[in-house]
Amino acid sequence: MSVSAMKKFENFSNWFDDLLLKARIVDNRFPVKGFLIYMEHGAYILDEIKKLLEAELEKAGHKKMYFPLVTSEELFGKEAEHIKGFSKEVFVINQGPGEQKLIVRPTSETIMYPMFKLWIRSHADLPLKVYQSVNVYRCETKATRALYRVREIPWNEAHTVHESPSEAEKQVKEAMEIYQSVLKSLGISYLILKRPDFDKFAGAVYSIAFDAWNPDGKVNQVATIHNLGRNFARAYEIEFEKKDGSRGTPHQTCYGFGFSRVLAAIIAQHGDDHGLVLPPTVAPTQIVIIPILFKGQEKQMHEYSVKIKDMLSPKWRVVLDDREDITPGEKFYQWELLGAPIRIEVGPREVVESSVTIARRDTLERITVRLNDLINEVARLMDAIASDLLEKSWKTLRALISDAKNVEEVKKVLRNRGIARVEWCGRIECAEKLKEEAKGEIRGERYDIAEAPVGNCAICGEKAKSVVYVARAY
Amino acid sequence: MSVSAMKKFENFSNWFDDLLLKARIVDNRFPVKGFLIYMEHGAYILDEIKKLLEAELEKAGHKKMYFPLVTSEELFGKEAEHIKGFSKEVFVINQGPGEQKLIVRPTSETIMYPMFKLWIRSHADLPLKVYQSVNVYRCETKATRALYRVREIPWNEAHTVHESPSEAEKQVKEAMEIYQSVLKSLGISYLILKRPDFDKFAGAVYSIAFDAWNPDGKVNQVATIHNLGRNFARAYEIEFEKKDGSRGTPHQTCYGFGFSRVLAAIIAQHGDDHGLVLPPTVAPTQIVIIPILFKGQEKQMHEYSVKIKDMLSPKWRVVLDDREDITPGEKFYQWELLGAPIRIEVGPREVVESSVTIARRDTLERITVRLNDLINEVARLMDAIASDLLEKSWKTLRALISDAKNVEEVKKVLRNRGIARVEWCGRIECAEKLKEEAKGEIRGERYDIAEAPVGNCAICGEKAKSVVYVARAY
């Protein structure tokens, strides 16, 4: 089947919503707008993504802490740009008479940094690197969309404080590498873009973002990294004693990784007409064993299946599906929907030959393997599935990107659910015109590699200052 | 040192608050009442307790899901007793015009059960057993108290649905055993009490609770289990098709395990004048290695310490504290404060003898062990520490309980920070009188064992109907 003929490219919304409920990822029927129930598979995958990311953060010396859900109006208001950016989308709790109003965190700068002020005394306390995996809340005015655009957002946020601007700069790079490493293990591809100034995080000096491709052509921002400079440190009066005894204001960074959007990217980038295709790292069930029972051989087949399960269980998450009330065909259908990376079929022939038949979920290819080679072969296949998913995803992303020389060409690229690569003069007027006419947003220039413009702005024809990527976005 | 001479028994509040901040468990200085920052050690221990509990819940067939933070006013109001019990202590979010008010969960019945109604069709869907580890929010009007009485409460809640009352009854027992098993691995002792009717969960048929002892004599309710009967199922219209084809209303249970209160119990029951005493299961650092450096032998000592670390790291969480700017004595002091179960000292004598000196945090005893025996000896000590902490905690609890024949005797027991065992007629008037005069609450009768009354009510002198435990409480 060619990629373009797949249901997810033809009618993404239907394909996605249908799959979410059927595969027990998310139930979107709770009667409060923008709030989801993560059912057992959704909850499982969220937790696995979280573990992968937290392990990387710990390795890089971040400390896990938990901060409150709420901040006070006073604390919330300290950084002028920040409050301007978020004030319209926060949930507010009105406490009883005599008690202050509480702001539910849309992100935790205004909660953490007053504590940083208390904790940081001298250069010996720096760098400070903390993180938490929690929900944040944003009362989005746009239409909500399960996993992509919700009001309760499960994410990880890390916040760091440094002595010098160069250390903050280095920290941005470290964060980028951490996110790259996690997304790689999930097989997800993306563009790393430095957002234009008009689209940076409220209060930041600059912001970079990871935009993952999506089958409907609307890019999916899965993570962001911000260099805050000294804006927040000044607002929250964070100071430290330098080595020479003088007082200094530190430099800060913060970065967030959206678990629900990464979950969406896993489903959207890898899924196919049969359902989920999960990378082995996060699949709740990595291997399902399905005995093809024949009358009179049930006991023998069952024992053989248990033997295989016992061989594989020390290394992988294995389910032996020995339900008797449904057919093997129905089981194949269900487990393909759930995206288990490897299916093992055991029939009478396999018992006689001391072999098993292995089916890969991603390619649907089947091979027969002798029992002696089983462990090695499964290990090899798991690696192959992970690297093939990754490669296929990057290939798709590359195919989605097209150069566009003018607004008409941008329109055409976006109509085909692509991402347009455009030269831009840097003026906000041109960005607005592009949004107006082509419905595409300037998402920014590449941060991980340098791309120099060679011609003129695709919108106004003046000399271009940067090469930027234009797409519709969630 | 005798138990009664310990600082935590003499001035619990000061001892506890001081330790929380010094051991980097919690910072209680955030300027919103009842909301804490869990610093690295507090966050670590919370997560470990969570893992222990979730593993037990999974083993018993519970599924993890995540439900929204908020419910609507309409959903919140469906069960009459429940709303009566909680309406005064919920946080309310006022959304913009045209949108409904949102209630922040004080517990999640009103959020989960509308979904259960959608998910449950027939007996084949039962039992349904789900859980989540999240924060709940209660706007307590009483004075807040770090970990014990907070407005943001990290906990685990499990909710189950069953065909018959006997299955619900069995589920209550299963929940009890799960909580017993987790608390045992943390060395915590408690009374399992069936709460009197006037103190049961709002909407429940009956409630049982785990009251852990506390050095100040105020018992610490760490977990509760509720048999909900069909009260909520009726209110939320949960029905199922029985095997015989007729319609039935299922029976429900729910149970909650308070992570912050369990963390408080670990600190309060095991801690001593030197600081935390952590059970090995949850200690962020299980073993600290401290080299006692002598001039000229630094390299040799360091290599020997690294060797020991490499031996122990595969099995335990080990830190080699080779900081050079502080003395071994200061390190001893700091690690005793942090409660690391085992300290290993390495001096010139140990290098020569191929031995180490091991100090137990709980007893402060020191022994010398040959390197050949190190792994076995550490394993033995870890087990000994865990079982000795548990035994000591139960012994303390038993010593705190005294029979009281009348109100005066109850007063005397409570004055000595004890728990009074009292015979009671069952009338609420007597409970109120006891609270009024002795400041003690009737916490309920034993649920795990049967205790029959033999005499008269300690308050009114009428014939007693049950043996109950009376204490002050958080």
Chai-1 contact restraints between the chains, C-beta under 6 A:
chainA,res_idxA,chainB,res_idxB,connection_type,confidence,min_distance_angstrom,max_distance_angstrom,comment,restraint_id
A,F30,B,P68,contact,1.0,0.0,6.0,A-B,restraint_1
A,V32,B,V70,contact,1.0,0.0,6.0,A-B,restraint_2
A,V32,B,S72,contact,1.0,0.0,6.0,A-B,restraint_3
A,F35,B,P68,contact,1.0,0.0,6.0,A-B,restraint_4
A,I37,B,F67,contact,1.0,0.0,6.0,A-B,restraint_5
A,I37,B,M115,contact,1.0,0.0,6.0,A-B,restraint_6
A,Y38,B,M65,contact,1.0,0.0,6.0,A-B,restraint_7
A,Y38,B,Y66,contact,1.0,0.0,6.0,A-B,restraint_8
A,M39,B,M65,contact,1.0,0.0,6.0,A-B,restraint_9
A,E40,B,K63,contact,1.0,0.0,6.0,A-B,restraint_10
A,E40,B,M65,contact,1.0,0.0,6.0,A-B,restraint_11
A,A43,B,K64,contact,1.0,0.0,6.0,A-B,restraint_12
A,A43,B,M65,contact,1.0,0.0,6.0,A-B,restraint_13
A,A43,B,Y66,contact,1.0,0.0,6.0,A-B,restraint_14
A,K63,B,E40,contact,1.0,0.0,6.0,A-B,restraint_15
A,K64,B,A43,contact,1.0,0.0,6.0,A-B,restraint_16
A,M65,B,Y38,contact,1.0,0.0,6.0,A-B,restraint_17
A,M65,B,M39,contact,1.0,0.0,6.0,A-B,restraint_18
A,M65,B,E40,contact,1.0,0.0,6.0,A-B,restraint_19
A,M65,B,A43,contact,1.0,0.0,6.0,A-B,restraint_20
A,Y66,B,Y38,contact,1.0,0.0,6.0,A-B,restraint_21
A,Y66,B,A43,contact,1.0,0.0,6.0,A-B,restraint_22
A,F67,B,I37,contact,1.0,0.0,6.0,A-B,restraint_23
A,P68,B,F30,contact,1.0,0.0,6.0,A-B,restraint_24
A,P68,B,F35,contact,1.0,0.0,6.0,A-B,restraint_25
A,P68,B,E152,contact,1.0,0.0,6.0,A-B,restraint_26
A,L69,B,E152,contact,1.0,0.0,6.0,A-B,restraint_27
A,V70,B,V32,contact,1.0,0.0,6.0,A-B,restraint_28
A,S72,B,V32,contact,1.0,0.0,6.0,A-B,restraint_29
A,F91,B,I93,contact,1.0,0.0,6.0,A-B,restraint_30
A,I93,B,F91,contact,1.0,0.0,6.0,A-B,restraint_31
A,I93,B,I93,contact,1.0,0.0,6.0,A-B,restraint_32
A,N94,B,N94,contact,1.0,0.0,6.0,A-B,restraint_33
A,M115,B,I37,contact,1.0,0.0,6.0,A-B,restraint_34
A,E152,B,P68,contact,1.0,0.0,6.0,A-B,restraint_35
